Amino acid sequence: MINIIFVNSRLLILLMLPVFLLHCEGREKESSPSALLNKDRLNINIGSEPPTLDWSLATDSTSYTIILNIMDGLTRFGKDYKPEPSLAESWEISEDGRIITFHLRKNVFWSDGKPLIARDFEYSWKRLLNPKTGADYAYFLYDIEGGKEYNTGKEKDPEKIGVKALDDSTLLVKLKRPASYFLSLLTFMSTFPMRQDVVEKHGLKWTEPKNIVTLGPFYLSNWRHHERILLTKNPNYWGEKPKLNKVEMVMDENPTSALALYEGGELDYIDGRSIPVLEVPRLRLSQEFKTEPQFRGNYIGFNVKKPPFDNPLVRRAFSAAVDRSKIAELIQGAGIPTTSWIPQGMLGYDPEIGIEFNPDKAKTWLAEARYPGGNGFPEIIFLYPDVGNNRIVSEALQNMWKRYLGVHVELQNQEWKVYLSTLDTDPPQVFRANWGADFPDPHNFMNLFECNSGNNETKWCDKMYDELIERAAAEDNTEKRVAIYKEAQKILTETEVPIAPIMTSIQQSMIKPYVAGLSLNPLGMVFFNQVSFADKASN
């Protein structure tokens, strides 16, 4: 299958070569110094249609990339990923660490001209926590007094939630306990302010370009669904004004055609979703090829409510039958093999934790689960999203489980938006997933699998695990905190095994030499207001 794909992709390129030469001829003129002086639009590929631009509901990196550039939060990341003031000009924290008073920046206006007020934050956060909203990220605000109780239905009165607009420019937040990461959490989209009048007036269509109001460096000016999105410079942005006038995002899910657009001069930047695995050896020779390790964990998820994965012995067997180093080789260095859930470079990372590749042990565990040699094992489905290198990884896993366990796994792929919906509503027995850090703290990885996490698609719930994660969150002694995470990770990846970590991602990308300021980072954030074209960078 790999050889066929290789031949077809080469054949496609040969057939389209005359077209590309014509494109290149035109783009060669456009890339000249005089043409670049007039270039004011960055062209990129985002791969697929964003599932939603409602930042109370968005959970995926595609939506995040857009929302991050049309909105701002109370804080943003500065040097060394330390939170610094953004929409909040300043704040005070009480001595016990439980009360934070935020003072909003003055002269910040929404795209319709109305001023930002503290009530916009109070509404947004209470909407996120409202169980009727159905927000997967509601648990992000469980550190707030009354937040968890309101979201889980134990408390009906939203006024009992510890967030209150004292006046137009002052927001009071009460935490149930100190949380060292809380200011970092406020850089994330789920905590961005939101206009109640707009949401209630337009309902499900409030995020359409003609309805949405935002306050970031760009605004959403056009959205041709499943084709392209256009962001336009916000002339009234409160912060540093963007150097670009527009950012056009096409939605091309085919890596081969996306790469052809880049090499033909139609795109200025592409990331890993637009780079075919078999082209990586060639592209590595180019100075335009860039790599950056990510705080992003790739894992196999098991739905512990569906047999036979309701048995931890089966889950351990499937984890032990995965040769992670082989998978890393197949995807040409786009991932680092790992059995630790907390990624490398983050507090709590431990390469010794997790189940290593061990076919003999895998067979033993499966036999103990009463499926010796895979005999009697039921039919199962493995779901993966039809983007990037997921097919290659999934086929490799299918082969490993057949070879080492004697088990046949049927593969099923879905378009990105449908895949996310399936995981939310009815996850299959096994699925491929990943998690990118929303802020650089292990709590963001570990609380993903707490019982009340809306992003926990495994259906696994372990009270002891939850207690450990909450203890770690309140612990200010680094050594003690790491020890607690070590204990929790063993439950997660060795004993109960609702997930099997397989890789930490490495972002591969191509950036045109005339593009300045588009820097990669471990959090996968791309800020278009920092981008310029080389001949304009000094202007």
BAVEXKE-892015 format. One line per 3 residues: number of its first residue (from 1); for each residue x, y, z of C-alpha. Coordinates in nm, 3 decimals. Example, Ala and Ser with C-alpha at 12.3 -4.5 7.8 and 13.67 -1.06 7.14 Angstrom:
<rs>
1 = 1.230 -0.450 0.780 ~ 1.367 -0.106 0.714
</rs>
This chain:
<rs>
1 = 0.000 0.000 0.000 ~ 0.281 0.243 0.085 ~ 0.457 0.179 -0.247
4 = 0.132 0.238 -0.438 ~ 0.077 0.567 -0.260 ~ 0.436 0.667 -0.334
7 = 0.405 0.593 -0.705 ~ 0.067 0.767 -0.731 ~ 0.189 1.080 -0.555
10 = 0.493 1.100 -0.783 ~ 0.275 1.041 -1.089 ~ 0.036 1.313 -0.979
13 = 0.322 1.558 -0.944 ~ 0.457 1.466 -1.290 ~ 0.115 1.508 -1.449
16 = 0.066 1.846 -1.284 ~ 0.420 1.970 -1.349 ~ 0.325 2.202 -1.641
19 = 0.062 2.367 -1.420 ~ 0.311 2.409 -1.137 ~ 0.568 2.560 -1.373
22 = 0.312 2.817 -1.479 ~ 0.234 2.890 -1.114 ~ 0.603 2.912 -1.031
25 = 0.662 3.152 -1.318 ~ 0.392 3.381 -1.189 ~ 0.496 3.343 -0.827
28 = 0.859 3.409 -0.912 ~ 0.750 3.756 -1.012 ~ 0.537 3.792 -0.701
31 = 0.829 3.692 -0.477 ~ 1.051 3.962 -0.619 ~ 1.134 4.256 -0.388
34 = 0.897 4.491 -0.571 ~ 0.611 4.241 -0.556 ~ 0.667 4.171 -0.187
37 = 0.638 4.542 -0.115 ~ 0.274 4.511 -0.221 ~ 0.208 4.171 -0.064
40 = -0.021 4.211 0.235 ~ -0.182 3.866 0.274 ~ -0.050 3.552 0.439
43 = -0.178 3.230 0.278 ~ -0.186 2.911 0.483 ~ -0.365 2.575 0.494
46 = -0.566 2.476 0.802 ~ -0.658 2.137 0.656 ~ -1.021 2.105 0.755
49 = -1.334 2.300 0.837 ~ -1.319 2.427 1.197 ~ -1.594 2.243 1.391
52 = -1.696 2.567 1.564 ~ -1.572 2.919 1.636 ~ -1.778 2.939 1.956
55 = -1.497 2.950 2.212 ~ -1.721 2.800 2.479 ~ -1.754 2.489 2.264
58 = -1.433 2.465 2.060 ~ -1.197 2.182 2.157 ~ -0.970 2.138 1.855
61 = -0.648 2.296 1.730 ~ -0.799 2.414 1.399 ~ -1.063 2.624 1.572
64 = -0.807 2.737 1.831 ~ -0.571 2.878 1.568 ~ -0.847 3.104 1.438
67 = -0.995 3.205 1.774 ~ -0.648 3.285 1.910 ~ -0.609 3.550 1.640
70 = -0.952 3.712 1.661 ~ -0.975 3.722 2.042 ~ -0.771 3.791 2.357
73 = -0.785 3.675 2.718 ~ -0.717 3.831 3.055 ~ -0.356 3.712 3.029
76 = -0.118 3.601 2.755 ~ 0.214 3.420 2.752 ~ 0.530 3.626 2.768
79 = 0.891 3.522 2.800 ~ 0.944 3.160 2.911 ~ 0.565 3.111 2.888
82 = 0.497 3.311 3.201 ~ 0.153 3.475 3.207 ~ 0.155 3.851 3.163
85 = -0.118 4.118 3.137 ~ -0.338 4.125 2.828 ~ -0.700 4.239 2.863
88 = -0.632 4.257 3.235 ~ -0.400 4.550 3.291 ~ -0.318 4.433 3.642
91 = -0.441 4.212 3.927 ~ -0.403 4.150 4.299 ~ -0.396 3.809 4.468
94 = -0.496 3.771 4.833 ~ -0.246 3.634 5.085 ~ -0.415 3.295 5.095
97 = -0.409 3.278 4.712 ~ -0.785 3.229 4.685 ~ -0.910 3.571 4.570
100 = -0.790 3.743 4.253 ~ -0.907 4.092 4.157 ~ -0.854 4.178 3.790
103 = -0.849 4.535 3.658 ~ -0.939 4.552 3.290 ~ -0.746 4.753 3.037
106 = -0.920 5.075 2.932 ~ -1.005 5.166 2.574 ~ -1.056 4.809 2.452
109 = -1.345 4.790 2.206 ~ -1.532 4.508 2.037 ~ -1.544 4.507 1.659
112 = -1.889 4.674 1.666 ~ -1.749 4.964 1.869 ~ -1.885 4.871 2.212
115 = -1.636 4.878 2.502 ~ -1.517 4.562 2.677 ~ -1.663 4.534 3.029
118 = -1.606 4.291 3.315 ~ -1.957 4.157 3.269 ~ -1.842 4.007 2.935
121 = -1.610 3.778 3.131 ~ -1.868 3.692 3.394 ~ -2.120 3.597 3.124
124 = -1.866 3.392 2.926 ~ -1.744 3.193 3.227 ~ -2.093 3.121 3.357
127 = -2.201 3.017 3.008 ~ -1.903 2.778 2.993 ~ -2.007 2.626 3.328
130 = -2.378 2.612 3.247 ~ -2.461 2.242 3.198 ~ -2.706 2.340 2.921
133 = -2.412 2.469 2.714 ~ -2.257 2.122 2.708 ~ -1.902 2.260 2.705
136 = -1.628 1.996 2.714 ~ -1.394 2.253 2.871 ~ -1.625 2.343 3.159
139 = -1.394 2.158 3.399 ~ -1.129 2.422 3.324 ~ -1.309 2.649 3.570
142 = -1.360 2.392 3.845 ~ -1.093 2.574 4.047 ~ -1.345 2.856 4.090
145 = -1.565 2.840 4.396 ~ -1.895 2.676 4.305 ~ -1.791 2.609 3.944
148 = -1.796 2.230 3.960 ~ -2.115 2.223 4.166 ~ -2.300 2.440 3.913
151 = -2.170 2.248 3.611 ~ -2.263 1.907 3.758 ~ -2.609 2.020 3.866
154 = -2.551 2.013 4.241 ~ -2.602 2.389 4.253 ~ -2.871 2.559 4.043
157 = -2.796 2.925 4.120 ~ -2.522 3.075 3.893 ~ -2.480 3.357 4.146
160 = -2.307 3.105 4.373 ~ -2.019 3.079 4.124 ~ -1.713 3.268 4.245
163 = -1.685 3.515 3.956 ~ -1.836 3.862 3.973 ~ -1.812 4.189 3.780
166 = -1.779 4.449 4.056 ~ -1.803 4.729 3.801 ~ -1.727 4.774 3.430
169 = -1.352 4.743 3.480 ~ -1.316 4.510 3.782 ~ -1.358 4.133 3.790
172 = -1.345 3.939 4.117 ~ -1.260 3.569 4.113 ~ -1.280 3.339 4.417
175 = -1.094 3.007 4.402 ~ -1.174 2.705 4.618 ~ -0.801 2.662 4.676
178 = -0.478 2.822 4.552 ~ -0.386 2.716 4.199 ~ -0.042 2.816 4.076
181 = -0.140 2.762 3.711 ~ -0.464 2.965 3.715 ~ -0.320 3.279 3.551
184 = -0.179 3.060 3.272 ~ -0.518 2.897 3.224 ~ -0.663 3.241 3.144
187 = -0.459 3.257 2.822 ~ -0.682 2.983 2.680 ~ -0.979 3.042 2.448
190 = -1.246 2.892 2.676 ~ -1.192 3.180 2.921 ~ -1.212 3.461 2.664
193 = -1.489 3.723 2.713 ~ -1.813 3.695 2.520 ~ -2.100 3.929 2.437
196 = -2.429 3.807 2.581 ~ -2.641 4.030 2.355 ~ -2.481 3.888 2.039
199 = -2.503 3.522 2.145 ~ -2.866 3.551 2.252 ~ -2.972 3.750 1.946
202 = -2.823 3.517 1.683 ~ -2.827 3.179 1.858 ~ -2.640 2.905 1.672
205 = -2.543 3.150 1.396 ~ -2.368 3.400 1.623 ~ -2.022 3.299 1.494
208 = -2.100 3.374 1.128 ~ -1.897 3.668 0.989 ~ -2.200 3.900 0.967
211 = -2.289 3.837 1.333 ~ -1.975 3.769 1.534 ~ -1.807 4.043 1.737
214 = -1.445 4.006 1.848 ~ -1.163 4.221 1.983 ~ -0.838 4.055 1.871
217 = -0.578 4.173 1.618 ~ -0.787 4.032 1.331 ~ -1.158 3.989 1.268
220 = -1.348 3.720 1.078 ~ -1.439 3.885 0.746 ~ -1.535 3.583 0.536
223 = -1.609 3.214 0.589 ~ -1.687 2.996 0.289 ~ -1.760 2.674 0.470
226 = -1.536 2.379 0.381 ~ -1.338 2.605 0.144 ~ -1.162 2.898 0.308
229 = -1.163 3.155 0.587 ~ -1.043 3.513 0.560 ~ -0.917 3.714 0.857
232 = -0.873 4.090 0.816 ~ -0.664 4.332 1.020 ~ -0.852 4.500 1.303
235 = -0.765 4.872 1.271 ~ -0.899 4.941 1.622 ~ -0.700 4.669 1.800
238 = -0.586 4.786 2.143 ~ -0.243 4.620 2.121 ~ 0.038 4.613 1.869
241 = -0.117 4.648 1.525 ~ -0.072 4.357 1.281 ~ 0.173 4.412 0.995
244 = -0.043 4.199 0.765 ~ -0.374 4.316 0.625 ~ -0.520 3.969 0.569
247 = -0.471 3.601 0.648 ~ -0.636 3.358 0.409 ~ -0.682 3.000 0.531
250 = -0.768 2.730 0.281 ~ -0.912 2.395 0.387 ~ -0.723 2.127 0.195
253 = -0.725 1.790 0.371 ~ -0.500 1.626 0.111 ~ -0.132 1.665 0.214
256 = -0.009 1.601 -0.141 ~ -0.217 1.877 -0.299 ~ -0.148 2.113 -0.006
259 = 0.226 2.065 -0.049 ~ 0.184 2.126 -0.423 ~ 0.012 2.458 -0.343
262 = 0.304 2.554 -0.120 ~ 0.571 2.456 -0.370 ~ 0.375 2.633 -0.644
265 = 0.380 2.957 -0.445 ~ 0.009 2.956 -0.354 ~ 0.077 2.910 0.018
268 = 0.334 3.085 0.238 ~ 0.329 2.840 0.528 ~ 0.219 2.481 0.590
271 = 0.241 2.262 0.898 ~ 0.251 1.885 0.945 ~ -0.105 1.828 0.823
274 = 0.007 1.948 0.477 ~ 0.327 1.744 0.451 ~ 0.304 1.388 0.312
277 = 0.514 1.147 0.517 ~ 0.694 1.010 0.210 ~ 0.805 1.360 0.109
280 = 0.979 1.438 0.440 ~ 1.326 1.300 0.343 ~ 1.328 1.532 0.040
283 = 1.187 1.832 0.224 ~ 1.442 1.798 0.505 ~ 1.708 1.912 0.257
286 = 1.534 2.249 0.224 ~ 1.614 2.545 0.450 ~ 1.241 2.611 0.455
289 = 1.179 2.286 0.648 ~ 1.144 2.349 1.025 ~ 1.083 2.125 1.327
292 = 0.974 2.203 1.683 ~ 0.901 1.957 1.968 ~ 0.547 2.003 2.098
295 = 0.375 1.965 2.432 ~ 0.137 1.730 2.251 ~ 0.079 1.369 2.348
298 = -0.052 1.109 2.102 ~ -0.235 0.817 2.257 ~ -0.463 0.521 2.204
301 = -0.787 0.563 2.395 ~ -0.993 0.269 2.522 ~ -1.364 0.300 2.593
304 = -1.366 0.118 2.927 ~ -1.744 0.081 2.918 ~ -1.739 -0.136 2.605
307 = -1.625 -0.502 2.619 ~ -1.365 -0.637 2.595 ~ -1.191 -0.314 2.700
310 = -1.381 -0.306 3.027 ~ -1.104 -0.545 3.138 ~ -0.773 -0.369 3.227
313 = -0.581 -0.685 3.131 ~ -0.694 -0.639 2.771 ~ -0.598 -0.272 2.777
316 = -0.252 -0.357 2.913 ~ -0.207 -0.623 2.644 ~ -0.289 -0.377 2.365
319 = -0.044 -0.122 2.508 ~ 0.239 -0.377 2.542 ~ 0.190 -0.488 2.180
322 = 0.274 -0.143 2.040 ~ 0.627 -0.093 1.905 ~ 0.643 0.283 1.942
325 = 0.988 0.321 1.788 ~ 0.865 0.162 1.464 ~ 0.575 0.405 1.446
328 = 0.814 0.700 1.491 ~ 1.021 0.565 1.200 ~ 0.714 0.531 0.979
331 = 0.611 0.893 1.025 ~ 0.960 1.022 0.947 ~ 1.044 1.185 1.279
334 = 0.712 1.360 1.341 ~ 0.699 1.203 1.686 ~ 0.918 1.086 1.975
337 = 0.829 0.742 2.119 ~ 0.702 0.763 2.477 ~ 0.515 0.567 2.741
340 = 0.485 0.869 2.975 ~ 0.168 1.074 2.949 ~ 0.326 1.398 3.074
343 = 0.539 1.510 2.776 ~ 0.912 1.559 2.769 ~ 1.017 1.906 2.882
346 = 0.729 1.945 3.127 ~ 0.734 1.906 3.505 ~ 0.656 1.544 3.597
349 = 0.785 1.381 3.278 ~ 0.925 1.035 3.356 ~ 1.048 0.809 3.073
352 = 1.041 0.507 3.306 ~ 0.665 0.525 3.356 ~ 0.426 0.331 3.134
355 = 0.412 -0.005 2.959 ~ 0.705 -0.075 2.727 ~ 0.682 -0.280 2.408
358 = 0.684 -0.643 2.525 ~ 0.505 -0.897 2.299 ~ 0.549 -1.185 2.545
361 = 0.396 -0.986 2.828 ~ 0.118 -0.870 2.594 ~ 0.030 -1.231 2.509
364 = 0.034 -1.327 2.877 ~ -0.205 -1.048 2.973 ~ -0.441 -1.137 2.687
367 = -0.437 -1.503 2.793 ~ -0.513 -1.401 3.153 ~ -0.812 -1.212 3.015
370 = -0.924 -1.548 2.865 ~ -0.831 -1.471 2.505 ~ -0.522 -1.691 2.454
373 = -0.363 -1.619 2.117 ~ -0.658 -1.391 2.041 ~ -0.900 -1.687 2.034
376 = -1.258 -1.581 2.100 ~ -1.172 -1.211 2.083 ~ -1.476 -1.015 1.956
379 = -1.482 -0.787 1.655 ~ -1.363 -0.440 1.740 ~ -1.341 -0.104 1.564
382 = -1.047 0.136 1.581 ~ -1.146 0.493 1.493 ~ -0.907 0.760 1.366
385 = -0.948 1.105 1.206 ~ -0.890 1.119 0.832 ~ -0.617 1.385 0.848
388 = -0.238 1.393 0.843 ~ -0.046 1.072 0.909 ~ -0.324 0.904 1.104
391 = -0.388 0.638 0.842 ~ -0.023 0.525 0.841 ~ -0.014 0.508 1.222
394 = -0.348 0.326 1.240 ~ -0.249 0.064 0.983 ~ 0.076 0.005 1.175
397 = -0.118 -0.048 1.497 ~ -0.358 -0.283 1.319 ~ -0.063 -0.493 1.199
400 = 0.103 -0.499 1.541 ~ -0.210 -0.614 1.721 ~ -0.258 -0.887 1.461
403 = 0.104 -0.999 1.476 ~ 0.160 -0.989 1.851 ~ -0.189 -1.061 1.987
406 = -0.359 -1.254 1.708 ~ -0.641 -0.998 1.712 ~ -0.798 -0.840 1.403
409 = -0.896 -0.477 1.438 ~ -1.123 -0.311 1.182 ~ -1.013 0.042 1.094
412 = -1.262 0.322 1.052 ~ -1.181 0.682 0.962 ~ -1.399 0.991 0.976
415 = -1.374 1.352 0.866 ~ -1.233 1.569 1.147 ~ -1.558 1.734 1.255
418 = -1.751 1.404 1.248 ~ -1.471 1.226 1.435 ~ -1.483 1.479 1.720
421 = -1.861 1.445 1.739 ~ -1.835 1.065 1.754 ~ -1.590 1.079 2.043
424 = -1.825 1.314 2.226 ~ -2.140 1.107 2.173 ~ -2.047 0.740 2.135
427 = -1.675 0.657 2.139 ~ -1.591 0.317 1.984 ~ -1.395 0.049 2.169
430 = -1.057 0.190 2.061 ~ -0.960 0.523 1.906 ~ -0.656 0.730 1.817
433 = -0.634 1.071 1.980 ~ -0.395 1.342 2.090 ~ -0.383 1.622 2.339
436 = -0.193 1.947 2.298 ~ -0.114 2.161 2.601 ~ -0.345 2.456 2.656
439 = -0.094 2.591 2.909 ~ 0.250 2.453 3.004 ~ 0.163 2.277 3.329
442 = 0.117 1.902 3.392 ~ -0.223 1.968 3.547 ~ -0.347 2.037 3.193
445 = -0.253 1.680 3.094 ~ -0.342 1.496 3.411 ~ -0.685 1.646 3.480
448 = -0.792 1.546 3.128 ~ -0.877 1.201 3.261 ~ -1.058 1.302 3.579
451 = -1.414 1.173 3.613 ~ -1.579 1.508 3.531 ~ -1.352 1.611 3.246
454 = -1.557 1.684 2.935 ~ -1.259 1.585 2.721 ~ -1.222 1.240 2.878
457 = -1.359 1.022 2.599 ~ -1.251 0.693 2.762 ~ -1.545 0.694 3.010
460 = -1.290 0.593 3.275 ~ -1.346 0.721 3.630 ~ -1.114 0.651 3.923
463 = -1.169 0.836 4.251 ~ -0.816 0.767 4.375 ~ -0.672 0.914 4.056
466 = -0.892 1.224 4.090 ~ -0.784 1.276 4.450 ~ -0.417 1.258 4.350
469 = -0.460 1.515 4.072 ~ -0.641 1.757 4.301 ~ -0.372 1.714 4.568
472 = -0.101 1.787 4.312 ~ -0.283 2.099 4.192 ~ -0.281 2.245 4.545
475 = 0.078 2.141 4.622 ~ 0.335 2.422 4.602 ~ 0.635 2.199 4.680
478 = 0.775 2.091 4.341 ~ 0.927 1.762 4.461 ~ 0.608 1.656 4.636
481 = 0.403 1.755 4.333 ~ 0.618 1.545 4.100 ~ 0.591 1.246 4.336
484 = 0.211 1.271 4.331 ~ 0.206 1.288 3.951 ~ 0.431 0.982 3.934
487 = 0.183 0.784 4.143 ~ -0.110 0.907 3.932 ~ 0.066 0.834 3.602
490 = 0.126 0.474 3.707 ~ -0.246 0.430 3.763 ~ -0.319 0.592 3.427
493 = -0.062 0.412 3.210 ~ 0.037 0.092 3.394 ~ -0.245 -0.033 3.615
496 = -0.583 0.087 3.487 ~ -0.461 0.190 3.139 ~ -0.758 0.380 2.992
499 = -0.498 0.518 2.751 ~ -0.174 0.398 2.596 ~ 0.062 0.691 2.521
502 = 0.258 0.632 2.202 ~ 0.432 0.954 2.095 ~ 0.510 1.315 2.176
505 = 0.462 1.522 1.861 ~ 0.723 1.711 1.667 ~ 0.574 1.982 1.449
508 = 0.712 1.975 1.096 ~ 0.649 2.277 0.878 ~ 0.757 2.467 0.570
511 = 0.794 2.846 0.583 ~ 0.880 3.066 0.287 ~ 1.205 3.259 0.337
514 = 1.031 3.595 0.294 ~ 0.798 3.524 0.591 ~ 0.926 3.680 0.915
517 = 0.797 3.643 1.271 ~ 0.611 3.316 1.221 ~ 0.783 3.129 1.502
520 = 0.695 2.777 1.616 ~ 0.660 2.697 1.985 ~ 0.588 2.389 2.204
523 = 0.229 2.503 2.262 ~ 0.152 2.509 1.890 ~ 0.033 2.870 1.902
526 = 0.067 3.081 1.587 ~ 0.015 3.456 1.625 ~ -0.042 3.622 1.289
529 = -0.006 3.975 1.428 ~ 0.367 3.902 1.472 ~ 0.412 3.805 1.106
532 = 0.551 4.029 0.835 ~ 0.724 3.987 0.501 ~ 1.102 4.008 0.501
535 = 1.142 4.330 0.305 ~ 0.884 4.499 0.532 ~ 1.010 4.362 0.863
538 = 1.223 4.668 0.931 ~ 0.961 4.919 0.819
</rs>
